[in-house]
Amino acid sequence: MPSTLHQAYDIRVLAIRPWGLDVVLPDGTAGLIDNAKDPNWPDGDQEAAVGTVVRAVVLDDERDPVRMSALDSDRVIARALREAAGG
């Protein structure tokens, strides 16, 4: 699988865990958004998130599941890193 590091995707939330959100990328790759990388935690309705589509970036594509972030600040950093790398 090609590197997905710093790429942004529309991902689907599959489940809520005490430590974060189980998500799936469009190609079926499993991902995790840690609570600290979820802009709606701890104040949002996490149960309502199941089934929703969220924009997130890959922070670590060498772990299983891949680690992701839905924070605006991480998406801005990832965009800058992609642009600096020429893609």
N, CA, C and O atoms as a Maestro MAE file, in Angstrom:
{
 s_m_m2io_version
 :::
 2.0.0
}

f_m_ct {
 s_m_title
 :::
 protein
 m_atom[348] {
  # First column is atom index #
  i_m_mmod_type
  r_m_x_coord
  r_m_y_coord
  r_m_z_coord
  i_m_residue_number
  s_m_chain_name
  s_m_pdb_residue_name
  s_m_pdb_atom_name
  i_m_atomic_number
  :::
  1 25 0.851 -1.182 0.000 1 A "MET " " N  " 7
  2 3 0.000 0.000 0.000 1 A "MET " " CA " 6
  3 2 0.895 1.242 0.000 1 A "MET " " C  " 6
  4 15 1.850 1.298 0.774 1 A "MET " " O  " 8
  5 25 0.615 2.230 -0.838 2 A "PRO " " N  " 7
  6 3 1.419 3.453 -0.848 2 A "PRO " " CA " 6
  7 2 1.256 4.220 0.465 2 A "PRO " " C  " 6
  8 15 0.248 4.084 1.158 2 A "PRO " " O  " 8
  9 25 2.250 5.016 0.788 3 A "SER " " N  " 7
  10 3 2.214 5.795 2.021 3 A "SER " " CA " 6
  11 2 1.019 6.740 2.022 3 A "SER " " C  " 6
  12 15 0.726 7.389 1.018 3 A "SER " " O  " 8
  13 25 0.351 6.806 3.130 4 A "THR " " N  " 7
  14 3 -0.774 7.723 3.286 4 A "THR " " CA " 6
  15 2 -0.448 8.826 4.277 4 A "THR " " C  " 6
  16 15 -1.316 9.627 4.624 4 A "THR " " O  " 8
  17 25 0.805 8.874 4.739 5 A "LEU " " N  " 7
  18 3 1.210 9.838 5.748 5 A "LEU " " CA " 6
  19 2 0.893 11.269 5.306 5 A "LEU " " C  " 6
  20 15 1.241 11.679 4.199 5 A "LEU " " O  " 8
  21 25 0.243 12.004 6.169 6 A "HIS " " N  " 7
  22 3 -0.154 13.404 5.983 6 A "HIS " " CA " 6
  23 2 -1.279 13.603 4.959 6 A "HIS " " C  " 6
  24 15 -1.641 14.743 4.670 6 A "HIS " " O  " 8
  25 25 -1.829 12.538 4.415 7 A "GLN " " N  " 7
  26 3 -2.937 12.669 3.467 7 A "GLN " " CA " 6
  27 2 -4.250 12.878 4.225 7 A "GLN " " C  " 6
  28 15 -4.431 12.366 5.330 7 A "GLN " " O  " 8
  29 25 -5.150 13.628 3.621 8 A "ALA " " N  " 7
  30 3 -6.464 13.894 4.216 8 A "ALA " " CA " 6
  31 2 -7.512 13.032 3.525 8 A "ALA " " C  " 6
  32 15 -7.474 12.837 2.311 8 A "ALA " " O  " 8
  33 25 -8.446 12.521 4.318 9 A "TYR " " N  " 7
  34 3 -9.498 11.643 3.799 9 A "TYR " " CA " 6
  35 2 -10.819 11.957 4.476 9 A "TYR " " C  " 6
  36 15 -10.855 12.465 5.597 9 A "TYR " " O  " 8
  37 25 -11.902 11.649 3.784 10 A "ASP " " N  " 7
  38 3 -13.220 11.595 4.413 10 A "ASP " " CA " 6
  39 2 -13.369 10.171 4.904 10 A "ASP " " C  " 6
  40 15 -13.413 9.231 4.110 10 A "ASP " " O  " 8
  41 25 -13.447 10.014 6.212 11 A "ILE " " N  " 7
  42 3 -13.481 8.687 6.827 11 A "ILE " " CA " 6
  43 2 -14.802 8.481 7.554 11 A "ILE " " C  " 6
  44 15 -15.463 9.438 7.956 11 A "ILE " " O  " 8
  45 25 -15.171 7.224 7.714 12 A "ARG " " N  " 7
  46 3 -16.420 6.893 8.414 12 A "ARG " " CA " 6
  47 2 -16.110 6.399 9.819 12 A "ARG " " C  " 6
  48 15 -15.209 5.583 10.013 12 A "ARG " " O  " 8
  49 25 -16.866 6.900 10.802 13 A "VAL " " N  " 7
  50 3 -16.726 6.462 12.191 13 A "VAL " " CA " 6
  51 2 -17.474 5.152 12.359 13 A "VAL " " C  " 6
  52 15 -18.673 5.069 12.094 13 A "VAL " " O  " 8
  53 25 -16.748 4.117 12.808 14 A "LEU " " N  " 7
  54 3 -17.342 2.792 12.984 14 A "LEU " " CA " 6
  55 2 -17.799 2.514 14.408 14 A "LEU " " C  " 6
  56 15 -18.839 1.892 14.624 14 A "LEU " " O  " 8
  57 25 -17.008 2.984 15.389 15 A "ALA " " N  " 7
  58 3 -17.322 2.664 16.783 15 A "ALA " " CA " 6
  59 2 -16.659 3.671 17.711 15 A "ALA " " C  " 6
  60 15 -15.691 4.342 17.354 15 A "ALA " " O  " 8
  61 25 -17.212 3.751 18.910 16 A "ILE " " N  " 7
  62 3 -16.667 4.597 19.964 16 A "ILE " " CA " 6
  63 2 -15.973 3.688 20.969 16 A "ILE " " C  " 6
  64 15 -16.543 2.689 21.408 16 A "ILE " " O  " 8
  65 25 -14.770 4.028 21.325 17 A "ARG " " N  " 7
  66 3 -14.001 3.301 22.340 17 A "ARG " " CA " 6
  67 2 -13.659 4.289 23.455 17 A "ARG " " C  " 6
  68 15 -13.702 5.500 23.238 17 A "ARG " " O  " 8
  69 25 -13.320 3.787 24.645 18 A "PRO " " N  " 7
  70 3 -12.951 4.716 25.732 18 A "PRO " " CA " 6
  71 2 -11.776 5.623 25.364 18 A "PRO " " C  " 6
  72 15 -11.664 6.729 25.892 18 A "PRO " " O  " 8
  73 25 -10.915 5.176 24.482 19 A "TRP " " N  " 7
  74 3 -9.703 5.916 24.116 19 A "TRP " " CA " 6
  75 2 -9.840 6.709 22.814 19 A "TRP " " C  " 6
  76 15 -8.948 7.487 22.475 19 A "TRP " " O  " 8
  77 25 -10.958 6.523 22.070 20 A "GLY " " N  " 7
  78 3 -11.118 7.273 20.828 20 A "GLY " " CA " 6
  79 2 -12.133 6.668 19.886 20 A "GLY " " C  " 6
  80 15 -13.022 5.924 20.301 20 A "GLY " " O  " 8
  81 25 -11.990 7.000 18.594 21 A "LEU " " N  " 7
  82 3 -12.933 6.572 17.564 21 A "LEU " " CA " 6
  83 2 -12.282 5.558 16.633 21 A "LEU " " C  " 6
  84 15 -11.187 5.797 16.124 21 A "LEU " " O  " 8
  85 25 -12.945 4.432 16.407 22 A "ASP " " N  " 7
  86 3 -12.530 3.495 15.363 22 A "ASP " " CA " 6
  87 2 -13.109 4.022 14.057 22 A "ASP " " C  " 6
  88 15 -14.305 4.301 13.968 22 A "ASP " " O  " 8
  89 25 -12.254 4.156 13.044 23 A "VAL " " N  " 7
  90 3 -12.678 4.706 11.759 23 A "VAL " " CA " 6
  91 2 -12.173 3.813 10.639 23 A "VAL " " C  " 6
  92 15 -11.344 2.928 10.850 23 A "VAL " " O  " 8
  93 25 -12.698 4.068 9.429 24 A "VAL " " N  " 7
  94 3 -12.222 3.335 8.256 24 A "VAL " " CA " 6
  95 2 -12.002 4.328 7.121 24 A "VAL " " C  " 6
  96 15 -12.837 5.192 6.854 24 A "VAL " " O  " 8
  97 25 -10.845 4.181 6.455 25 A "LEU " " N  " 7
  98 3 -10.522 5.012 5.298 25 A "LEU " " CA " 6
  99 2 -11.295 4.503 4.091 25 A "LEU " " C  " 6
  100 15 -11.805 3.383 4.115 25 A "LEU " " O  " 8
  101 25 -11.391 5.306 3.033 26 A "PRO " " N  " 7
  102 3 -12.153 4.890 1.850 26 A "PRO " " CA " 6
  103 2 -11.686 3.568 1.239 26 A "PRO " " C  " 6
  104 15 -12.489 2.858 0.634 26 A "PRO " " O  " 8
  105 25 -10.393 3.221 1.387 27 A "ASP " " N  " 7
  106 3 -9.893 1.964 0.817 27 A "ASP " " CA " 6
  107 2 -10.070 0.773 1.752 27 A "ASP " " C  " 6
  108 15 -9.622 -0.330 1.440 27 A "ASP " " O  " 8
  109 25 -10.724 0.988 2.905 28 A "GLY " " N  " 7
  110 3 -10.977 -0.088 3.851 28 A "GLY " " CA " 6
  111 2 -9.949 -0.205 4.955 28 A "GLY " " C  " 6
  112 15 -10.096 -1.048 5.839 28 A "GLY " " O  " 8
  113 25 -8.905 0.621 4.930 29 A "THR " " N  " 7
  114 3 -7.879 0.602 5.968 29 A "THR " " CA " 6
  115 2 -8.473 1.064 7.291 29 A "THR " " C  " 6
  116 15 -9.191 2.062 7.345 29 A "THR " " O  " 8
  117 25 -8.167 0.324 8.363 30 A "ALA " " N  " 7
  118 3 -8.644 0.674 9.700 30 A "ALA " " CA " 6
  119 2 -7.834 1.827 10.258 30 A "ALA " " C  " 6
  120 15 -6.619 1.895 10.071 30 A "ALA " " O  " 8
  121 25 -8.517 2.735 10.947 31 A "GLY " " N  " 7
  122 3 -7.854 3.872 11.563 31 A "GLY " " CA " 6
  123 2 -8.372 4.125 12.963 31 A "GLY " " C  " 6
  124 15 -9.399 3.584 13.372 31 A "GLY " " O  " 8
  125 25 -7.648 4.952 13.686 32 A "LEU " " N  " 7
  126 3 -8.030 5.337 15.043 32 A "LEU " " CA " 6
  127 2 -7.796 6.825 15.206 32 A "LEU " " C  " 6
  128 15 -6.732 7.340 14.864 32 A "LEU " " O  " 8
  129 25 -8.798 7.508 15.730 33 A "ILE " " N  " 7
  130 3 -8.639 8.901 16.137 33 A "ILE " " CA " 6
  131 2 -8.664 8.902 17.657 33 A "ILE " " C  " 6
  132 15 -9.708 8.677 18.269 33 A "ILE " " O  " 8
  133 25 -7.506 9.156 18.263 34 A "ASP " " N  " 7
  134 3 -7.393 9.238 19.709 34 A "ASP " " CA " 6
  135 2 -8.270 10.379 20.210 34 A "ASP " " C  " 6
  136 15 -8.471 11.366 19.503 34 A "ASP " " O  " 8
  137 25 -8.791 10.247 21.424 35 A "ASN " " N  " 7
  138 3 -9.642 11.302 21.984 35 A "ASN " " CA " 6
  139 2 -9.013 12.683 21.874 35 A "ASN " " C  " 6
  140 15 -9.710 13.659 21.598 35 A "ASN " " O  " 8
  141 25 -7.698 12.778 22.086 36 A "ALA " " N  " 7
  142 3 -7.017 14.070 22.038 36 A "ALA " " CA " 6
  143 2 -7.008 14.672 20.636 36 A "ALA " " C  " 6
  144 15 -6.749 15.867 20.491 36 A "ALA " " O  " 8
  145 25 -7.286 13.876 19.598 37 A "LYS " " N  " 7
  146 3 -7.282 14.343 18.215 37 A "LYS " " CA " 6
  147 2 -8.694 14.465 17.654 37 A "LYS " " C  " 6
  148 15 -8.876 14.614 16.446 37 A "LYS " " O  " 8
  149 25 -9.694 14.402 18.536 38 A "ASP " " N  " 7
  150 3 -11.107 14.538 18.160 38 A "ASP " " CA " 6
  151 2 -11.608 15.888 18.662 38 A "ASP " " C  " 6
  152 15 -11.680 16.098 19.872 38 A "ASP " " O  " 8
  153 25 -11.958 16.811 17.758 39 A "PRO " " N  " 7
  154 3 -12.379 18.148 18.204 39 A "PRO " " CA " 6
  155 2 -13.671 18.141 19.023 39 A "PRO " " C  " 6
  156 15 -13.970 19.132 19.690 39 A "PRO " " O  " 8
  157 25 -14.432 17.068 18.994 40 A "ASN " " N  " 7
  158 3 -15.689 17.004 19.741 40 A "ASN " " CA " 6
  159 2 -15.551 16.348 21.113 40 A "ASN " " C  " 6
  160 15 -16.529 16.258 21.854 40 A "ASN " " O  " 8
  161 25 -14.367 15.897 21.452 41 A "TRP " " N  " 7
  162 3 -14.160 15.254 22.746 41 A "TRP " " CA " 6
  163 2 -13.645 16.280 23.733 41 A "TRP " " C  " 6
  164 15 -12.787 17.073 23.346 41 A "TRP " " O  " 8
  165 25 -14.094 16.332 24.971 42 A "PRO " " N  " 7
  166 3 -15.043 15.444 25.620 42 A "PRO " " CA " 6
  167 2 -16.481 15.940 25.605 42 A "PRO " " C  " 6
  168 15 -17.362 15.283 26.158 42 A "PRO " " O  " 8
  169 25 -16.736 17.089 24.982 43 A "ASP " " N  " 7
  170 3 -18.052 17.718 25.103 43 A "ASP " " CA " 6
  171 2 -19.089 17.247 24.104 43 A "ASP " " C  " 6
  172 15 -20.283 17.458 24.320 43 A "ASP " " O  " 8
  173 25 -18.671 16.615 23.012 44 A "GLY " " N  " 7
  174 3 -19.626 16.212 21.987 44 A "GLY " " CA " 6
  175 2 -20.315 14.903 22.317 44 A "GLY " " C  " 6
  176 15 -19.910 14.188 23.234 44 A "GLY " " O  " 8
  177 25 -21.347 14.599 21.571 45 A "ASP " " N  " 7
  178 3 -22.085 13.341 21.720 45 A "ASP " " CA " 6
  179 2 -21.384 12.270 20.895 45 A "ASP " " C  " 6
  180 15 -21.660 12.114 19.706 45 A "ASP " " O  " 8
  181 25 -20.477 11.533 21.531 46 A "GLN " " N  " 7
  182 3 -19.674 10.555 20.819 46 A "GLN " " CA " 6
  183 2 -20.532 9.458 20.182 46 A "GLN " " C  " 6
  184 15 -20.240 9.019 19.070 46 A "GLN " " O  " 8
  185 25 -21.561 9.021 20.854 47 A "GLU " " N  " 7
  186 3 -22.412 7.957 20.309 47 A "GLU " " CA " 6
  187 2 -23.066 8.398 18.997 47 A "GLU " " C  " 6
  188 15 -23.276 7.580 18.101 47 A "GLU " " O  " 8
  189 25 -23.387 9.687 18.886 48 A "ALA " " N  " 7
  190 3 -24.009 10.191 17.665 48 A "ALA " " CA " 6
  191 2 -23.018 10.203 16.503 48 A "ALA " " C  " 6
  192 15 -23.421 10.317 15.345 48 A "ALA " " O  " 8
  193 25 -21.728 10.088 16.804 49 A "ALA " " N  " 7
  194 3 -20.705 10.130 15.762 49 A "ALA " " CA " 6
  195 2 -20.665 8.851 14.930 49 A "ALA " " C  " 6
  196 15 -20.208 8.878 13.787 49 A "ALA " " O  " 8
  197 25 -21.134 7.734 15.481 50 A "VAL " " N  " 7
  198 3 -21.085 6.461 14.756 50 A "VAL " " CA " 6
  199 2 -21.868 6.578 13.451 50 A "VAL " " C  " 6
  200 15 -23.032 6.979 13.439 50 A "VAL " " O  " 8
  201 25 -21.201 6.219 12.353 51 A "GLY " " N  " 7
  202 3 -21.813 6.284 11.035 51 A "GLY " " CA " 6
  203 2 -21.571 7.584 10.293 51 A "GLY " " C  " 6
  204 15 -21.830 7.667 9.092 51 A "GLY " " O  " 8
  205 25 -21.078 8.602 10.987 52 A "THR " " N  " 7
  206 3 -20.839 9.881 10.332 52 A "THR " " CA " 6
  207 2 -19.515 9.862 9.564 52 A "THR " " C  " 6
  208 15 -18.642 9.029 9.810 52 A "THR " " O  " 8
  209 25 -19.398 10.790 8.644 53 A "VAL " " N  " 7
  210 3 -18.171 10.947 7.865 53 A "VAL " " CA " 6
  211 2 -17.437 12.168 8.405 53 A "VAL " " C  " 6
  212 15 -18.032 13.228 8.600 53 A "VAL " " O  " 8
  213 25 -16.138 12.008 8.643 54 A "VAL " " N  " 7
  214 3 -15.303 13.040 9.240 54 A "VAL " " CA " 6
  215 2 -14.087 13.253 8.339 54 A "VAL " " C  " 6
  216 15 -13.564 12.297 7.768 54 A "VAL " " O  " 8
  217 25 -13.644 14.484 8.210 55 A "ARG " " N  " 7
  218 3 -12.405 14.782 7.470 55 A "ARG " " CA " 6
  219 2 -11.250 14.657 8.459 55 A "ARG " " C  " 6
  220 15 -11.266 15.285 9.517 55 A "ARG " " O  " 8
  221 25 -10.250 13.849 8.118 56 A "ALA " " N  " 7
  222 3 -9.118 13.634 9.018 56 A "ALA " " CA " 6
  223 2 -7.851 13.383 8.218 56 A "ALA " " C  " 6
  224 15 -7.902 13.034 7.039 56 A "ALA " " O  " 8
  225 25 -6.720 13.566 8.873 57 A "VAL " " N  " 7
  226 3 -5.424 13.320 8.239 57 A "VAL " " CA " 6
  227 2 -4.705 12.184 8.950 57 A "VAL " " C  " 6
  228 15 -4.909 11.930 10.137 57 A "VAL " " O  " 8
  229 25 -3.854 11.510 8.178 58 A "VAL " " N  " 7
  230 3 -3.059 10.409 8.722 58 A "VAL " " CA " 6
  231 2 -1.821 10.990 9.395 58 A "VAL " " C  " 6
  232 15 -1.044 11.719 8.778 58 A "VAL " " O  " 8
  233 25 -1.653 10.652 10.676 59 A "LEU " " N  " 7
  234 3 -0.485 11.089 11.433 59 A "LEU " " CA " 6
  235 2 0.601 10.020 11.463 59 A "LEU " " C  " 6
  236 15 1.790 10.340 11.489 59 A "LEU " " O  " 8
  237 25 0.200 8.758 11.458 60 A "ASP " " N  " 7
  238 3 1.152 7.647 11.527 60 A "ASP " " CA " 6
  239 2 0.574 6.483 10.736 60 A "ASP " " C  " 6
  240 15 -0.373 5.827 11.170 60 A "ASP " " O  " 8
  241 25 1.162 6.235 9.563 61 A "ASP " " N  " 7
  242 3 0.649 5.166 8.697 61 A "ASP " " CA " 6
  243 2 1.397 3.851 8.873 61 A "ASP " " C  " 6
  244 15 1.168 2.905 8.120 61 A "ASP " " O  " 8
  245 25 2.292 3.779 9.862 62 A "GLU " " N  " 7
  246 3 3.024 2.538 10.113 62 A "GLU " " CA " 6
  247 2 2.417 1.730 11.245 62 A "GLU " " C  " 6
  248 15 2.874 0.622 11.524 62 A "GLU " " O  " 8
  249 25 1.404 2.258 11.895 63 A "ARG " " N  " 7
  250 3 0.736 1.537 12.981 63 A "ARG " " CA " 6
  251 2 -0.532 0.893 12.461 63 A "ARG " " C  " 6
  252 15 -1.060 1.284 11.420 63 A "ARG " " O  " 8
  253 25 -1.006 -0.080 13.183 64 A "ASP " " N  " 7
  254 3 -2.238 -0.767 12.818 64 A "ASP " " CA " 6
  255 2 -3.140 -0.794 14.044 64 A "ASP " " C  " 6
  256 15 -2.860 -1.507 15.008 64 A "ASP " " O  " 8
  257 25 -4.219 -0.023 14.010 65 A "PRO " " N  " 7
  258 3 -4.740 0.790 12.919 65 A "PRO " " CA " 6
  259 2 -3.929 2.082 12.764 65 A "PRO " " C  " 6
  260 15 -3.251 2.517 13.695 65 A "PRO " " O  " 8
  261 25 -4.010 2.684 11.575 66 A "VAL " " N  " 7
  262 3 -3.293 3.943 11.340 66 A "VAL " " CA " 6
  263 2 -3.842 5.006 12.283 66 A "VAL " " C  " 6
  264 15 -5.036 5.025 12.579 66 A "VAL " " O  " 8
  265 25 -2.970 5.886 12.750 67 A "ARG " " N  " 7
  266 3 -3.374 6.952 13.657 67 A "ARG " " CA " 6
  267 2 -3.738 8.174 12.836 67 A "ARG " " C  " 6
  268 15 -3.046 8.539 11.886 67 A "ARG " " O  " 8
  269 25 -4.859 8.809 13.231 68 A "MET " " N  " 7
  270 3 -5.411 9.919 12.474 68 A "MET " " CA " 6
  271 2 -5.785 11.065 13.401 68 A "MET " " C  " 6
  272 15 -5.859 10.895 14.618 68 A "MET " " O  " 8
  273 25 -6.018 12.230 12.815 69 A "SER " " N  " 7
  274 3 -6.477 13.386 13.569 69 A "SER " " CA " 6
  275 2 -7.559 14.113 12.786 69 A "SER " " C  " 6
  276 15 -7.473 14.259 11.566 69 A "SER " " O  " 8
  277 25 -8.578 14.566 13.508 70 A "ALA " " N  " 7
  278 3 -9.638 15.377 12.914 70 A "ALA " " CA " 6
  279 2 -9.521 16.836 13.341 70 A "ALA " " C  " 6
  280 15 -10.430 17.628 13.092 70 A "ALA " " O  " 8
  281 25 -8.409 17.199 13.981 71 A "LEU " " N  " 7
  282 3 -8.212 18.577 14.410 71 A "LEU " " CA " 6
  283 2 -7.845 19.466 13.226 71 A "LEU " " C  " 6
  284 15 -7.053 19.073 12.370 71 A "LEU " " O  " 8
  285 25 -8.421 20.661 13.181 72 A "ASP " " N  " 7
  286 3 -8.092 21.619 12.120 72 A "ASP " " CA " 6
  287 2 -6.601 21.918 12.097 72 A "ASP " " C  " 6
  288 15 -6.003 22.006 11.024 72 A "ASP " " O  " 8
  289 25 -5.994 22.074 13.269 73 A "SER " " N  " 7
  290 3 -4.571 22.412 13.326 73 A "SER " " CA " 6
  291 2 -3.712 21.312 12.702 73 A "SER " " C  " 6
  292 15 -2.733 21.615 12.021 73 A "SER " " O  " 8
  293 25 -4.055 20.056 12.918 74 A "ASP " " N  " 7
  294 3 -3.294 18.952 12.320 74 A "ASP " " CA " 6
  295 2 -3.511 18.885 10.811 74 A "ASP " " C  " 6
  296 15 -2.594 18.531 10.070 74 A "ASP " " O  " 8
  297 25 -4.708 19.220 10.351 75 A "ARG " " N  " 7
  298 3 -4.955 19.240 8.907 75 A "ARG " " CA " 6
  299 2 -4.135 20.343 8.232 75 A "ARG " " C  " 6
  300 15 -3.631 20.145 7.126 75 A "ARG " " O  " 8
  301 25 -3.998 21.496 8.884 76 A "VAL " " N  " 7
  302 3 -3.194 22.594 8.345 76 A "VAL " " CA " 6
  303 2 -1.720 22.173 8.277 76 A "VAL " " C  " 6
  304 15 -1.054 22.407 7.268 76 A "VAL " " O  " 8
  305 25 -1.221 21.564 9.329 77 A "ILE " " N  " 7
  306 3 0.176 21.104 9.352 77 A "ILE " " CA " 6
  307 2 0.401 20.056 8.266 77 A "ILE " " C  " 6
  308 15 1.393 20.120 7.539 77 A "ILE " " O  " 8
  309 25 -0.508 19.098 8.151 78 A "ALA " " N  " 7
  310 3 -0.371 18.056 7.131 78 A "ALA " " CA " 6
  311 2 -0.371 18.650 5.722 78 A "ALA " " C  " 6
  312 15 0.405 18.221 4.869 78 A "ALA " " O  " 8
  313 25 -1.236 19.630 5.478 79 A "ARG " " N  " 7
  314 3 -1.275 20.289 4.159 79 A "ARG " " CA " 6
  315 2 0.051 20.954 3.872 79 A "ARG " " C  " 6
  316 15 0.569 20.843 2.760 79 A "ARG " " O  " 8
  317 25 0.616 21.646 4.853 80 A "ALA " " N  " 7
  318 3 1.908 22.310 4.664 80 A "ALA " " CA " 6
  319 2 3.014 21.281 4.398 80 A "ALA " " C  " 6
  320 15 3.887 21.524 3.565 80 A "ALA " " O  " 8
  321 25 2.991 20.156 5.082 81 A "LEU " " N  " 7
  322 3 3.994 19.113 4.863 81 A "LEU " " CA " 6
  323 2 3.861 18.501 3.470 81 A "LEU " " C  " 6
  324 15 4.863 18.219 2.813 81 A "LEU " " O  " 8
  325 25 2.613 18.296 3.018 82 A "ARG " " N  " 7
  326 3 2.401 17.766 1.663 82 A "ARG " " CA " 6
  327 2 2.921 18.747 0.620 82 A "ARG " " C  " 6
  328 15 3.589 18.351 -0.335 82 A "ARG " " O  " 8
  329 25 2.614 20.022 0.804 83 A "GLU " " N  " 7
  330 3 3.053 21.037 -0.147 83 A "GLU " " CA " 6
  331 2 4.577 21.144 -0.169 83 A "GLU " " C  " 6
  332 15 5.168 21.304 -1.236 83 A "GLU " " O  " 8
  333 25 5.214 21.057 0.993 84 A "ALA " " N  " 7
  334 3 6.674 21.130 1.070 84 A "ALA " " CA " 6
  335 2 7.322 19.912 0.382 84 A "ALA " " C  " 6
  336 15 8.423 20.002 -0.161 84 A "ALA " " O  " 8
  337 25 6.607 18.773 0.420 85 A "ALA " " N  " 7
  338 3 7.125 17.554 -0.205 85 A "ALA " " CA " 6
  339 2 6.786 17.508 -1.699 85 A "ALA " " C  " 6
  340 15 7.200 16.591 -2.409 85 A "ALA " " O  " 8
  341 25 6.037 18.497 -2.162 86 A "GLY " " N  " 7
  342 3 5.687 18.546 -3.589 86 A "GLY " " CA " 6
  343 2 4.474 17.740 -3.963 86 A "GLY " " C  " 6
  344 15 4.325 17.367 -5.127 86 A "GLY " " O  " 8
  345 25 3.596 17.455 -3.017 87 A "GLY " " N  " 7
  346 3 2.414 16.691 -3.379 87 A "GLY " " CA " 6
  347 2 1.286 17.026 -2.527 87 A "GLY " " C  " 6
  348 15 0.200 16.470 -2.695 87 A "GLY " " O  " 8
  :::
 }
 m_bond[347] {
  # First column is bond index #
  i_m_from
  i_m_to
  i_m_order
  :::
  1 1 2 1
  2 2 3 1
  3 3 4 2
  4 3 5 1
  5 5 6 1
  6 6 7 1
  7 7 8 2
  8 7 9 1
  9 9 10 1
  10 10 11 1
  11 11 12 2
  12 11 13 1
  13 13 14 1
  14 14 15 1
  15 15 16 2
  16 15 17 1
  17 17 18 1
  18 18 19 1
  19 19 20 2
  20 19 21 1
  21 21 22 1
  22 22 23 1
  23 23 24 2
  24 23 25 1
  25 25 26 1
  26 26 27 1
  27 27 28 2
  28 27 29 1
  29 29 30 1
  30 30 31 1
  31 31 32 2
  32 31 33 1
  33 33 34 1
  34 34 35 1
  35 35 36 2
  36 35 37 1
  37 37 38 1
  38 38 39 1
  39 39 40 2
  40 39 41 1
  41 41 42 1
  42 42 43 1
  43 43 44 2
  44 43 45 1
  45 45 46 1
  46 46 47 1
  47 47 48 2
  48 47 49 1
  49 49 50 1
  50 50 51 1
  51 51 52 2
  52 51 53 1
  53 53 54 1
  54 54 55 1
  55 55 56 2
  56 55 57 1
  57 57 58 1
  58 58 59 1
  59 59 60 2
  60 59 61 1
  61 61 62 1
  62 62 63 1
  63 63 64 2
  64 63 65 1
  65 65 66 1
  66 66 67 1
  67 67 68 2
  68 67 69 1
  69 69 70 1
  70 70 71 1
  71 71 72 2
  72 71 73 1
  73 73 74 1
  74 74 75 1
  75 75 76 2
  76 75 77 1
  77 77 78 1
  78 78 79 1
  79 79 80 2
  80 79 81 1
  81 81 82 1
  82 82 83 1
  83 83 84 2
  84 83 85 1
  85 85 86 1
  86 86 87 1
  87 87 88 2
  88 87 89 1
  89 89 90 1
  90 90 91 1
  91 91 92 2
  92 91 93 1
  93 93 94 1
  94 94 95 1
  95 95 96 2
  96 95 97 1
  97 97 98 1
  98 98 99 1
  99 99 100 2
  100 99 101 1
  101 101 102 1
  102 102 103 1
  103 103 104 2
  104 103 105 1
  105 105 106 1
  106 106 107 1
  107 107 108 2
  108 107 109 1
  109 109 110 1
  110 110 111 1
  111 111 112 2
  112 111 113 1
  113 113 114 1
  114 114 115 1
  115 115 116 2
  116 115 117 1
  117 117 118 1
  118 118 119 1
  119 119 120 2
  120 119 121 1
  121 121 122 1
  122 122 123 1
  123 123 124 2
  124 123 125 1
  125 125 126 1
  126 126 127 1
  127 127 128 2
  128 127 129 1
  129 129 130 1
  130 130 131 1
  131 131 132 2
  132 131 133 1
  133 133 134 1
  134 134 135 1
  135 135 136 2
  136 135 137 1
  137 137 138 1
  138 138 139 1
  139 139 140 2
  140 139 141 1
  141 141 142 1
  142 142 143 1
  143 143 144 2
  144 143 145 1
  145 145 146 1
  146 146 147 1
  147 147 148 2
  148 147 149 1
  149 149 150 1
  150 150 151 1
  151 151 152 2
  152 151 153 1
  153 153 154 1
  154 154 155 1
  155 155 156 2
  156 155 157 1
  157 157 158 1
  158 158 159 1
  159 159 160 2
  160 159 161 1
  161 161 162 1
  162 162 163 1
  163 163 164 2
  164 163 165 1
  165 165 166 1
  166 166 167 1
  167 167 168 2
  168 167 169 1
  169 169 170 1
  170 170 171 1
  171 171 172 2
  172 171 173 1
  173 173 174 1
  174 174 175 1
  175 175 176 2
  176 175 177 1
  177 177 178 1
  178 178 179 1
  179 179 180 2
  180 179 181 1
  181 181 182 1
  182 182 183 1
  183 183 184 2
  184 183 185 1
  185 185 186 1
  186 186 187 1
  187 187 188 2
  188 187 189 1
  189 189 190 1
  190 190 191 1
  191 191 192 2
  192 191 193 1
  193 193 194 1
  194 194 195 1
  195 195 196 2
  196 195 197 1
  197 197 198 1
  198 198 199 1
  199 199 200 2
  200 199 201 1
  201 201 202 1
  202 202 203 1
  203 203 204 2
  204 203 205 1
  205 205 206 1
  206 206 207 1
  207 207 208 2
  208 207 209 1
  209 209 210 1
  210 210 211 1
  211 211 212 2
  212 211 213 1
  213 213 214 1
  214 214 215 1
  215 215 216 2
  216 215 217 1
  217 217 218 1
  218 218 219 1
  219 219 220 2
  220 219 221 1
  221 221 222 1
  222 222 223 1
  223 223 224 2
  224 223 225 1
  225 225 226 1
  226 226 227 1
  227 227 228 2
  228 227 229 1
  229 229 230 1
  230 230 231 1
  231 231 232 2
  232 231 233 1
  233 233 234 1
  234 234 235 1
  235 235 236 2
  236 235 237 1
  237 237 238 1
  238 238 239 1
  239 239 240 2
  240 239 241 1
  241 241 242 1
  242 242 243 1
  243 243 244 2
  244 243 245 1
  245 245 246 1
  246 246 247 1
  247 247 248 2
  248 247 249 1
  249 249 250 1
  250 250 251 1
  251 251 252 2
  252 251 253 1
  253 253 254 1
  254 254 255 1
  255 255 256 2
  256 255 257 1
  257 257 258 1
  258 258 259 1
  259 259 260 2
  260 259 261 1
  261 261 262 1
  262 262 263 1
  263 263 264 2
  264 263 265 1
  265 265 266 1
  266 266 267 1
  267 267 268 2
  268 267 269 1
  269 269 270 1
  270 270 271 1
  271 271 272 2
  272 271 273 1
  273 273 274 1
  274 274 275 1
  275 275 276 2
  276 275 277 1
  277 277 278 1
  278 278 279 1
  279 279 280 2
  280 279 281 1
  281 281 282 1
  282 282 283 1
  283 283 284 2
  284 283 285 1
  285 285 286 1
  286 286 287 1
  287 287 288 2
  288 287 289 1
  289 289 290 1
  290 290 291 1
  291 291 292 2
  292 291 293 1
  293 293 294 1
  294 294 295 1
  295 295 296 2
  296 295 297 1
  297 297 298 1
  298 298 299 1
  299 299 300 2
  300 299 301 1
  301 301 302 1
  302 302 303 1
  303 303 304 2
  304 303 305 1
  305 305 306 1
  306 306 307 1
  307 307 308 2
  308 307 309 1
  309 309 310 1
  310 310 311 1
  311 311 312 2
  312 311 313 1
  313 313 314 1
  314 314 315 1
  315 315 316 2
  316 315 317 1
  317 317 318 1
  318 318 319 1
  319 319 320 2
  320 319 321 1
  321 321 322 1
  322 322 323 1
  323 323 324 2
  324 323 325 1
  325 325 326 1
  326 326 327 1
  327 327 328 2
  328 327 329 1
  329 329 330 1
  330 330 331 1
  331 331 332 2
  332 331 333 1
  333 333 334 1
  334 334 335 1
  335 335 336 2
  336 335 337 1
  337 337 338 1
  338 338 339 1
  339 339 340 2
  340 339 341 1
  341 341 342 1
  342 342 343 1
  343 343 344 2
  344 343 345 1
  345 345 346 1
  346 346 347 1
  347 347 348 2
  :::
 }
}
